[in-house]
Amino acid sequence: MLKGNQTWVFESKPVVLSSAAVGGPFEAKGALSNDFDLLHGDIWLGQDSFEKAEKKLLEEACETAIEKANMKKEDIQFFLSGDLMNQIISSSFTARTLGTPYLGIFGACSSSMEGLALGSLLIDSKSAQYVLAGASSHNASVEKQFRYPTEYGSQKPPTAQWTVTGAGAALLSNRGEGPKITSATIGRVVDMGISDPFNMGSAMAPAAVDTIEAHFRDLNIKPSYYDVIATGDLGKIGHKIAGDLLIDHGLKIPEKIFTDCGILIYKDDQPVIAGGSGCGCSATVTYGHFINRMKKGELKRILVVATGALLSPLSYQQKESIPCIAHAVSIEMEEEV
């Protein structure tokens, strides 16, 4: 059901039957390492290219989520996924492995919540009973495509972020036990004229603010409704900008509940500059860390606002600015009677 201008309210409350997070060696040293189902000690994952390594990350996340639900890949009716590679090859090649009806999506780093929102819509509309939503990124493959190969050892400014090597997947159903997807606010494209690919947090912050405001306006609720409101990968700089913009717009979110996946995933002493980013950032933190905390009873209601910069290497070379978007999904644990 559409409520307001851009929010879906899911009356059937699709269930997250299971979820999985897979990461690389840098994530294994991070602050949330205990929340990953599988961690690799080698960024190559035994493959002969970084792109193939990313595909394997996503395959493992999907297979793990399916196994945790005691199901088979043949039981899944639709697979929704996105990544940052040209033509979303990580997702498409994973769909080839799964052999499941597939809808490829691209929202850049917002793809995790875009997939979760669309998957929930399929469940809520009775168009499917089991939907798998995933997203992935790989530090080396993304750096090679959008910036400079890591082998170049290029210097980065303080605004730059570290792309997460990881993949996350969630298995949704119209029945079963687990966290429920209650609503999703679909973002608008916001472009503030920033064109620096090493300053993604600043570029994406206004889009996050726009979606957060729309969510509370459409549902007529206050930030205190949630235990956690987490942006996707604004990092330290973008997160600060988003907080300031929200205050300027008259919407103050308490610091104790307002956080960012790109800040949470790594430790302070890791050289990630402004924080984590990439499709795998919000995917692994949500499907690993946050879902685990919900199942432990530590969190009851969370809002994940995944942010994405919709640029390409070609648009950057043509001196285009960076259009950005954010999609918000609310996940809740129902009170036990």
C-alpha positions in Angstrom: 0.0 0.0 0.0 1.3 3.4 -1.0 1.3 5.9 1.9 2.2 9.5 1.2 4.2 10.1 -1.9 7.0 7.6 -1.9 6.6 5.0 0.9 5.3 1.5 0.6 3.7 -0.1 3.7 3.8 -3.8 3.6 0.6 -5.1 5.2 1.7 -8.8 5.2 5.1 -7.8 6.8 7.4 -10.1 4.8 9.8 -12.1 6.9 13.6 -12.3 6.7 13.8 -16.0 7.0 17.6 -16.0 7.0 20.4 -13.7 6.0 24.1 -14.0 5.4 27.2 -11.9 5.2 30.6 -12.8 3.6 33.7 -10.7 3.7 37.4 -10.4 2.9 40.6 -10.1 4.9 40.2 -6.4 5.7 36.7 -7.0 7.0 38.0 -9.9 9.1 40.1 -7.4 11.0 37.2 -5.0 11.3 34.8 -4.1 14.1 32.0 -6.4 13.0 34.0 -9.5 12.1 32.0 -11.7 14.5 28.8 -10.9 12.5 30.1 -12.4 9.2 29.1 -16.0 8.3 32.3 -16.4 6.3 35.5 -14.5 6.1 38.3 -15.0 3.5 42.0 -14.5 4.2 42.8 -13.7 0.6 41.2 -11.0 -1.6 41.5 -13.2 -4.6 39.3 -15.9 -3.1 41.3 -18.5 -5.1 40.2 -16.8 -8.4 42.3 -15.4 -11.2 40.6 -11.9 -11.3 39.1 -9.6 -8.7 35.8 -9.6 -10.6 35.5 -13.4 -10.3 36.4 -13.0 -6.6 33.5 -10.7 -6.2 31.1 -13.1 -7.9 32.2 -15.8 -5.6 31.5 -13.6 -2.6 28.0 -13.1 -3.7 27.5 -16.7 -4.6 28.6 -17.7 -1.1 26.3 -15.2 0.6 23.3 -16.4 -1.4 24.1 -20.1 -0.9 24.7 -19.5 2.9 21.4 -17.7 3.3 19.5 -20.5 1.5 21.2 -23.2 3.6 20.5 -21.3 6.9 16.8 -21.5 6.0 17.1 -25.2 5.3 16.0 -24.7 1.7 17.4 -25.4 -1.8 18.1 -22.9 -4.5 15.3 -24.5 -6.5 12.8 -23.2 -3.9 13.7 -19.6 -4.6 11.2 -18.0 -7.0 13.1 -14.7 -7.7 16.6 -13.4 -7.2 17.1 -9.6 -7.0 20.6 -8.3 -6.9 22.9 -5.4 -7.8 26.6 -4.4 -7.7 29.0 -1.8 -9.0 30.5 -3.6 -11.9 29.7 -2.6 -15.4 26.5 -4.3 -16.5 26.2 -5.7 -12.9 28.1 -8.8 -13.9 28.7 -10.0 -10.3 24.9 -10.3 -9.8 24.2 -11.6 -13.3 26.9 -14.3 -13.2 25.7 -15.3 -9.7 22.2 -15.6 -11.1 23.7 -17.9 -13.7 25.0 -20.1 -10.9 21.8 -20.1 -8.9 19.6 -20.8 -12.0 16.8 -18.7 -10.4 14.5 -16.3 -12.1 16.4 -13.0 -11.9 15.8 -9.3 -11.7 19.1 -7.3 -11.9 19.0 -3.9 -10.3 21.4 -0.9 -10.2 21.2 1.7 -7.4 25.0 1.8 -6.9 25.6 1.4 -3.1 21.8 1.7 -2.5 21.2 -1.6 -4.3 21.0 -3.6 -1.0 17.9 -1.8 0.2 16.5 -1.4 -3.3 16.5 -5.1 -3.6 15.1 -5.6 -0.2 12.3 -3.1 -0.9 11.4 -4.7 -4.3 11.6 -8.2 -2.9 9.2 -7.3 -0.1 6.9 -5.7 -2.6 6.8 -9.0 -4.5 6.0 -10.9 -1.4 3.4 -8.4 -0.2 1.6 -8.4 -3.5 1.5 -12.2 -3.5 3.7 -12.4 -6.6 6.1 -14.7 -4.8 6.6 -16.8 -1.7 10.4 -16.9 -1.6 12.6 -14.1 -2.8 16.4 -13.7 -2.4 17.8 -10.2 -2.3 21.6 -9.6 -2.5 24.4 -7.1 -3.2 28.1 -7.2 -3.4 31.3 -5.1 -3.9 35.1 -5.8 -3.9 37.7 -3.2 -3.0 40.1 -4.0 -5.9 37.5 -4.5 -8.6 35.7 -1.2 -7.8 38.9 0.8 -7.4 40.1 -0.5 -10.8 36.8 0.5 -12.5 36.0 3.8 -10.9 39.3 5.3 -9.8 42.8 3.7 -10.1 44.0 0.1 -9.8 45.3 -0.5 -6.2 48.7 -1.5 -7.7 49.2 2.1 -8.7 49.4 3.1 -5.0 47.8 6.4 -5.8 47.4 9.0 -2.9 43.8 9.6 -1.7 42.4 12.7 -0.1 40.9 12.7 3.4 37.3 12.6 1.9 37.9 9.2 0.2 36.4 6.0 1.5 37.4 2.3 1.5 35.2 0.0 -0.6 34.1 -3.0 1.3 35.0 -6.5 0.0 31.9 -8.3 0.9 28.4 -9.5 -0.1 25.2 -9.9 1.8 21.9 -11.7 1.0 18.5 -12.0 2.7 15.9 -14.6 2.0 12.3 -13.2 2.3 9.1 -15.1 2.7 5.4 -14.6 3.4 5.6 -17.0 6.3 8.0 -18.1 9.1 9.8 -16.5 12.0 12.2 -13.6 12.0 12.5 -9.8 11.5 9.7 -8.3 9.4 10.0 -5.8 6.6 7.3 -3.2 7.4 7.8 -0.4 5.0 10.2 1.1 2.3 10.7 4.6 1.2 11.9 4.9 -2.4 14.3 7.8 -2.9 14.5 10.5 -5.5 17.6 11.4 -7.4 19.4 14.3 -5.8 22.3 16.1 -7.4 24.1 19.0 -5.6 26.7 19.5 -8.3 29.5 17.6 -6.7 31.7 15.8 -9.3 34.6 14.5 -7.1 34.6 10.7 -7.1 36.8 10.8 -4.0 34.1 12.7 -2.0 31.1 10.4 -2.2 29.9 11.0 1.3 29.3 14.7 0.6 27.6 13.9 -2.7 25.3 11.3 -1.2 24.4 13.0 2.1 21.6 15.3 0.6 19.9 12.2 -1.0 19.9 10.4 2.4 18.4 13.5 4.1 15.7 13.7 1.4 14.7 10.1 1.8 14.8 10.2 5.6 12.5 13.3 5.6 10.1 11.6 3.2 9.9 8.5 5.3 8.9 10.3 8.5 6.6 12.6 6.6 4.8 9.8 4.7 4.4 7.7 7.8 3.8 10.5 10.2 6.2 9.1 12.8 9.1 10.5 14.7 12.8 9.3 14.7 12.3 8.0 18.3 10.2 5.2 16.8 13.4 3.4 15.8 16.2 2.0 17.9 18.7 2.6 15.1 18.6 4.8 12.0 21.6 3.8 9.8 22.7 5.4 6.6 24.5 3.2 4.1 27.9 4.4 3.4 28.2 8.1 3.9 31.3 7.6 6.1 32.4 10.1 8.7 32.2 13.2 6.5 28.9 12.5 4.8 27.3 11.3 8.0 28.2 14.6 9.7 26.9 16.6 6.8 23.6 14.5 6.8 23.2 15.2 10.6 23.7 18.9 10.1 21.3 19.1 7.2 18.6 17.3 9.1 18.9 19.7 12.0 18.8 22.6 9.5 15.6 21.1 8.1 14.1 20.8 11.6 14.5 17.1 12.0 17.0 16.2 14.8 17.8 12.5 15.2 19.6 11.7 18.5 23.2 10.8 18.0 22.8 7.6 20.0 20.5 6.1 17.3 21.8 7.8 14.2 24.8 5.9 12.7 26.3 4.8 9.4 27.3 1.4 8.1 30.5 2.7 6.7 31.5 4.0 10.1 30.5 0.8 12.0 32.2 -1.8 9.8 35.8 -1.0 10.5 38.0 -0.2 13.5 39.3 3.3 14.2 42.9 2.2 13.6 42.2 0.7 10.1 43.4 3.0 7.3 39.9 3.5 5.7 40.2 7.3 5.6 36.6 8.5 5.9 35.0 5.1 6.3 33.6 2.2 4.3 31.5 2.2 1.1 30.3 0.0 -1.7 27.2 -2.2 -2.2 28.7 -4.7 0.2 28.8 -2.1 3.0 25.1 -1.7 3.9 24.5 -5.3 2.7 26.9 -7.0 5.1 26.2 -4.6 8.1 22.5 -5.1 7.7 22.3 -8.8 6.9 25.0 -9.6 9.4 25.3 -7.1 12.3 21.9 -5.6 12.5 19.9 -8.8 11.9 22.0 -10.6 14.5 21.3 -7.9 17.0 17.6 -8.1 16.3 17.5 -11.8 16.7 19.3 -11.4 20.1 16.6 -9.0 21.2 19.0 -6.0 21.3 17.1 -4.1 18.6 13.4 -4.0 17.8 13.0 -1.5 15.1 15.7 -0.3 12.6 15.6 2.0 9.5 18.4 1.3 7.0 18.9 4.1 4.5 21.3 2.8 1.8 22.9 5.5 -0.3 24.1 5.3 -3.8 26.2 7.5 -6.2 24.8 7.0 -9.7 27.9 7.9 -11.7 30.0 5.9 -14.2 33.6 6.1 -15.3 32.2 7.6 -18.6 30.1 10.3 -16.9 33.1 11.3 -14.7 35.3 11.6 -17.7 32.7 13.8 -19.4 32.8 16.1 -16.3 29.3 15.3 -15.2 28.3 15.9 -11.6 27.2 12.9 -9.5 23.4 12.1 -9.2 22.7 10.4 -5.9 19.9 8.4 -4.4 18.9 6.7 -1.1 16.3 4.0 -0.3 15.1 3.4 3.2 13.7 0.1 4.5 12.3 -0.4 8.0 12.8 -3.8 9.7 11.0 -4.7 12.9 10.8 -7.6 15.4 7.3 -8.2 16.6 6.6 -8.2 20.3 6.2 -11.7 21.7 2.7 -12.2 23.1 
